[in-house]
Structure formats: structure tokens, C-alpha cells
Amino acid sequence: MFQICRAQPDGPLIYDDTFSVFLVQVKSDSREGRDLHNDPIEFFLRKAPKVLEGEENVRAMVLRANAERSANPRHRSEVWIVIPDNSKTAVGAQYTYDRDMVNGD
């Protein structure tokens, strides 16, 4: 169980930029949640190719905001910044919730 949405500017920018920002919400103990945690590049190539815009030789850097994962994490939100063109870099920031964000448990 996962959902991805692309962040769009809500007004004019100073100049056009080439990077994209995505919010990813995922159920931590689902197959998608495990795949995204273990190998985000492979996950995006298989499940959401629009994120990497067809780039295959991409490196990823991940910041895990609360690295100590709870014994039974329920959901995770991640923000990914993808910088295409020459750098081919994806930078992610993860936050794992210790409760069910959908049902409020």
C-alpha cells in the first residue's frame, strides 16, 4: 500500500528548475514499504518510473529522521527530491510513524 504525489509550485518561480519533489506515503510493513526502505531506486524504477524520469544510473541518499524504528511501525512518509540531467541524484527524507495514520490507532 503506497501513494505518490508530485509537489507543484503554487505560484511563479524565479526561474525554471529541473528538479522534482515527491511525497511518498507507504504502509511500513507492506511489500512496497520494505522495498522502498531497502532499495529506493529499484522501487521507483519498478513501481513509479515517473519519479526518476527514465534515468537508470541514479544514486540515492536517504536521511532517516527517526532512525530508531519502532517495534511495530505502521506508516511512513517520505519526501524525495530528484535531480535529473547530469547529477542523476535522488535525495529522500523518511519519517516513520509509530501509529496507524489512516485509522488513528
N, C-alpha and C positions, 0 to 999 in steps of 0.2 A: 504494500500500500504506500504510494507516494504521489506527490503532486509538485509540479514545477511551474513557476510563472516568471516571466521576464519583467524586470523593473524598467519603466519608461519614464523619461523626464516629464514633469508636469508643466514645463514652460520652455521657452527658447534657451538654447545653450550658447555659451560664448563662442564655441567653435565645435565642429563635428569631431567626434571621437570614435575610435574603433573598438573600444572595449564594451562588453555587455555584462549586465548584472542579473543574476537569477536568484530567486528564493526557492529553496527546496524544502518541502516538509515530508517527512518519512516516518513510518512506524518502525521503531528501532529493531524489533525482533522479527521483522519480515525478511524475506529473501532480499528484497530491494534494499532494505536498511543495512543488512550485513554486507551486501555487495558494494554499496556506496561507501561504507566505512572502510572496507578492506582495499578497494581498488576503484577510486572515483573516476579515473579516466576510462577504464573499461566499462564501468556502469554507464557513463554518459554516451560512449560510443554505441552501446547496445540499446539502451532504454530511451535516451534523449539526445539524438545526434545534433539537434538544433543548438544545443548548448556549446558544443565545440566547433560548430560551423564547418564540419567536414575535415577539420585538422586531425591528423592521426599521430603525429610526433609531438605530443604535448607533455609538458611536465606539470606536476601538481604540487602545491604546498598547502598544507592544512593546519589551521590553528584550532585546537580543541579547547574551547573556553573553559569547560569544566572537565578536565581530563580524567578525573576520578569518576568512572561510570558507576552509577548506582547498580545494585544487585539485580534490579528488575526495571531497566529503563523502558519507557513506553513510547515516547516520540522524540524526534529530533528536528530542529530547524537549522538550515544551513544557508548561508549566503555565499554564492560563488561569483567571482569576478573573472571573466575570461578575456584575455588579451590576445587577440589573433595577430595575424600578419607575421612579423619577423620573430617575436619573442615566443609565441606559442606557449603561453603560461596560463594556468588556471589556479586561482587562489581561493581557498574556501575557509570559512569560519563556521565551526559547528557548535551547537549548544544542545545538550541532551536534557530533556525534562524528566523529572523523577515521578511524574504522574501522567495519567491519560488526559491529554489535552482536548480530545474530542468529547469524551464523556464526563470530564471533570473529576475523575476518581483519583 
